[in-house]
């Protein structure tokens, strides 16, 4: 980590699901890592996320003097042997399934707001889980790897994810931290080729670059 940068990991609100510990200790012979691009606000019946996203993109495009883009949210599905895991960031209150594989939580907007569950996100490593509204995914899935060691390394990294404040740049990465940061950080830190990965045509994934920047600060990553 660069000198003077904030601590990457808040140990509070952090846990390691039992199934995650088991699969990262074995020696699987098959694996896959698939990337999904979901339109921002997919499945949001209130249209709140989609509307706020459009306002955010309109303002960003105006300030940066460029055309507006479609906004995307990334998610992963990792298969290791006979086990499949969905990895995604979501609001704490969005799912009630006790087996959704919560790895960590973090605040949304401002650190002190995280005292309320209404302003906390959680990272899922959901065994045999589903990606909500996966039918709306664009140019997906994208198969990124079939290397068991790389998939195992990605899962092993989850408990070390920097659970910084969502929507802010507390880590000094030059961009806000969010769900796309989770996916890009995991992929880059586990040794995946990031040079050709980008959202669908005319799309943008805010937070993606932040994950790459923070991942680049780590000299080494844990192996399987």
C-alpha positions as CSV (number, residue, x, y, z in Angstrom):
1,X,0.0,0.0,0.0
2,X,1.3,3.5,-0.8
3,X,2.6,5.6,2.0
4,X,-0.1,7.6,3.7
5,X,-3.0,5.7,2.1
6,X,-5.9,4.7,4.4
7,X,-6.1,1.2,5.9
8,X,-7.6,-1.1,3.3
9,X,-9.5,-3.4,5.5
10,X,-12.0,-2.7,8.3
11,X,-12.1,-5.8,10.4
12,X,-15.5,-5.0,11.8
13,X,-18.5,-6.6,10.2
14,X,-16.3,-9.3,8.6
15,X,-16.7,-13.0,8.5
16,X,-15.6,-16.1,6.5
17,X,-18.5,-18.4,5.5
18,X,-17.7,-22.0,6.3
19,X,-18.2,-23.2,2.7
20,X,-15.6,-20.6,1.5
21,X,-13.0,-21.9,3.9
22,X,-13.6,-25.5,2.7
23,X,-13.3,-24.8,-1.1
24,X,-10.1,-22.7,-0.7
25,X,-8.3,-25.6,1.0
26,X,-9.0,-28.3,-1.5
27,X,-7.4,-29.3,-4.8
28,X,-10.1,-29.0,-7.5
29,X,-9.5,-30.2,-11.0
30,X,-12.0,-28.0,-12.8
31,X,-13.0,-24.3,-12.6
32,X,-14.5,-21.3,-14.3
33,X,-14.8,-17.6,-13.7
34,X,-17.6,-15.8,-15.5
35,X,-18.2,-12.0,-15.6
36,X,-21.7,-10.6,-15.9
37,X,-22.6,-7.0,-16.9
38,X,-25.9,-5.9,-15.5
39,X,-27.6,-2.6,-16.5
40,X,-27.6,-0.3,-13.4
41,X,-31.0,-0.6,-11.8
42,X,-32.0,-3.9,-13.3
43,X,-34.9,-5.4,-11.4
44,X,-35.5,-2.2,-9.4
45,X,-39.3,-1.9,-9.5
46,X,-39.1,1.5,-7.8
47,X,-36.9,2.9,-10.6
48,X,-35.0,4.8,-7.9
49,X,-31.6,3.3,-8.8
50,X,-32.0,3.7,-12.5
51,X,-33.2,7.3,-12.2
52,X,-30.5,8.3,-9.9
53,X,-27.9,6.6,-12.1
54,X,-29.2,8.5,-15.1
55,X,-28.9,11.8,-13.2
56,X,-25.4,10.9,-12.0
57,X,-24.3,10.1,-15.6
58,X,-25.9,13.2,-17.0
59,X,-24.0,15.4,-14.6
60,X,-20.7,13.4,-15.1
61,X,-21.0,13.6,-18.8
62,X,-21.7,17.3,-18.7
63,X,-18.7,18.0,-16.4
64,X,-16.4,15.8,-18.5
65,X,-17.8,17.2,-21.8
66,X,-18.6,13.8,-23.3
67,X,-21.6,11.8,-24.5
68,X,-23.7,10.0,-21.9
69,X,-23.1,6.3,-21.5
70,X,-25.2,3.3,-20.2
71,X,-24.1,2.4,-16.7
72,X,-23.3,-1.2,-15.7
73,X,-22.9,-3.1,-12.5
74,X,-20.6,-6.2,-12.5
75,X,-21.0,-9.5,-10.8
76,X,-19.1,-12.8,-10.9
77,X,-20.0,-16.5,-10.9
78,X,-17.1,-18.8,-9.9
79,X,-17.3,-22.5,-10.2
80,X,-14.7,-24.7,-8.4
81,X,-15.1,-28.4,-8.8
82,X,-18.8,-29.2,-8.2
83,X,-19.3,-25.9,-6.2
84,X,-20.7,-22.7,-7.7
85,X,-20.5,-19.2,-6.1
86,X,-22.1,-15.9,-7.0
87,X,-20.0,-12.9,-5.9
88,X,-21.7,-9.5,-5.8
89,X,-22.2,-6.4,-3.6
90,X,-25.7,-5.4,-2.5
91,X,-27.5,-3.4,0.2
92,X,-27.7,-5.2,3.5
93,X,-31.4,-5.0,3.4
94,X,-31.9,-6.4,-0.2
95,X,-31.9,-10.1,0.6
96,X,-33.1,-12.1,3.6
97,X,-31.7,-15.5,2.7
98,X,-29.5,-16.6,5.7
99,X,-27.3,-18.7,3.3
100,X,-26.4,-15.8,1.0
101,X,-22.7,-16.1,2.1
102,X,-22.0,-12.6,3.6
103,X,-18.2,-12.0,3.7
104,X,-18.2,-8.4,4.9
105,X,-20.1,-5.2,5.2
106,X,-19.3,-1.6,4.7
107,X,-20.9,1.9,5.0
108,X,-22.7,3.7,2.2
109,X,-22.2,7.4,1.6
110,X,-20.5,8.4,4.9
111,X,-18.8,6.2,7.5
112,X,-21.1,7.2,10.3
113,X,-24.2,6.4,8.3
114,X,-23.1,2.7,8.4
115,X,-24.4,2.5,11.9
116,X,-27.8,2.0,10.3
117,X,-28.4,-1.1,8.2
118,X,-30.2,1.2,5.7
119,X,-26.8,2.6,4.8
120,X,-24.6,-0.5,4.7
121,X,-23.7,-2.8,1.9
122,X,-22.6,-6.4,2.0
123,X,-20.4,-8.6,-0.1
124,X,-21.8,-12.0,-1.0
125,X,-20.1,-15.2,-1.8
126,X,-23.3,-17.1,-2.3
127,X,-23.0,-20.9,-2.7
128,X,-25.4,-22.1,-5.4
129,X,-26.8,-18.5,-5.4
130,X,-28.3,-16.5,-8.2
131,X,-27.6,-13.2,-9.7
132,X,-30.8,-11.1,-9.5
133,X,-32.2,-10.3,-12.9
134,X,-29.4,-12.1,-14.7
135,X,-31.7,-12.3,-17.7
136,X,-31.1,-8.5,-18.2
137,X,-27.3,-9.0,-18.4
138,X,-25.6,-7.7,-21.6
139,X,-22.9,-9.5,-23.5
140,X,-22.8,-12.0,-20.7
141,X,-21.5,-14.3,-19.4
142,X,-17.9,-13.7,-20.3
143,X,-15.6,-16.7,-19.5
144,X,-12.4,-15.2,-18.0
145,X,-10.6,-18.3,-16.8
146,X,-10.8,-22.1,-16.4
147,X,-7.7,-22.3,-14.2
148,X,-8.6,-23.9,-10.8
149,X,-5.7,-22.2,-9.1
150,X,-6.8,-18.7,-10.2
151,X,-10.4,-19.3,-9.3
152,X,-9.3,-20.6,-5.9
153,X,-7.1,-17.6,-5.4
154,X,-10.0,-15.3,-6.2
155,X,-12.2,-16.9,-3.6
156,X,-9.4,-16.8,-1.0
157,X,-9.1,-13.1,-1.5
158,X,-12.7,-12.3,-0.5
159,X,-12.1,-11.9,3.3
160,X,-9.4,-9.3,2.5
161,X,-11.6,-7.1,0.3
162,X,-11.1,-3.4,1.2
163,X,-14.6,-2.6,2.6
164,X,-14.3,1.1,2.2
165,X,-17.2,3.5,2.1
166,X,-19.4,3.0,-0.9
167,X,-19.7,6.0,-3.2
168,X,-16.6,7.8,-1.8
169,X,-12.9,7.8,-2.6
170,X,-11.5,7.1,0.9
171,X,-8.7,5.0,-0.6
172,X,-7.4,7.8,-2.8
173,X,-7.9,5.7,-6.0
174,X,-9.2,8.7,-8.0
175,X,-12.7,7.3,-8.3
176,X,-15.6,6.2,-6.0
177,X,-15.6,2.8,-4.4
178,X,-18.5,0.5,-5.2
179,X,-19.6,-2.9,-6.5
180,X,-17.6,-2.6,-9.7
181,X,-14.5,-2.0,-7.5
182,X,-15.1,-5.3,-5.8
183,X,-15.1,-7.2,-9.1
184,X,-12.1,-5.5,-10.7
185,X,-10.1,-5.7,-7.4
186,X,-10.8,-9.5,-7.1
187,X,-10.0,-10.2,-10.8
188,X,-6.8,-8.1,-10.9
189,X,-5.6,-9.4,-7.5
190,X,-6.1,-13.0,-8.5
191,X,-4.0,-12.6,-11.7
192,X,-6.6,-12.3,-14.4
193,X,-5.8,-10.4,-17.6
194,X,-7.5,-7.0,-17.2
195,X,-6.3,-5.4,-20.4
196,X,-9.2,-6.5,-22.6
197,X,-12.0,-6.2,-20.0
198,X,-14.5,-3.4,-20.5
199,X,-18.3,-2.9,-20.3
200,X,-20.5,-3.5,-23.3
201,X,-20.5,-1.0,-26.2
202,X,-21.5,2.6,-25.2
203,X,-21.3,1.5,-21.6
204,X,-19.4,2.6,-18.5
205,X,-18.7,1.0,-15.1
206,X,-18.0,3.6,-12.5
207,X,-15.7,2.3,-9.8
208,X,-14.0,-0.3,-12.0
209,X,-10.8,1.8,-12.3
210,X,-10.7,2.3,-8.5
211,X,-10.5,-1.5,-7.9
212,X,-7.6,-1.7,-10.4
213,X,-5.7,1.1,-8.7
214,X,-6.0,-0.4,-5.2
215,X,-5.1,-3.9,-6.5
216,X,-1.9,-2.5,-8.0
217,X,-0.7,-1.3,-4.7
218,X,-0.5,-4.9,-3.3
219,X,2.9,-6.4,-4.0
220,X,1.8,-10.0,-3.7
221,X,-1.5,-12.0,-3.5
222,X,-2.2,-15.3,-1.6
223,X,-2.0,-18.4,-3.6
224,X,-4.3,-21.4,-3.3
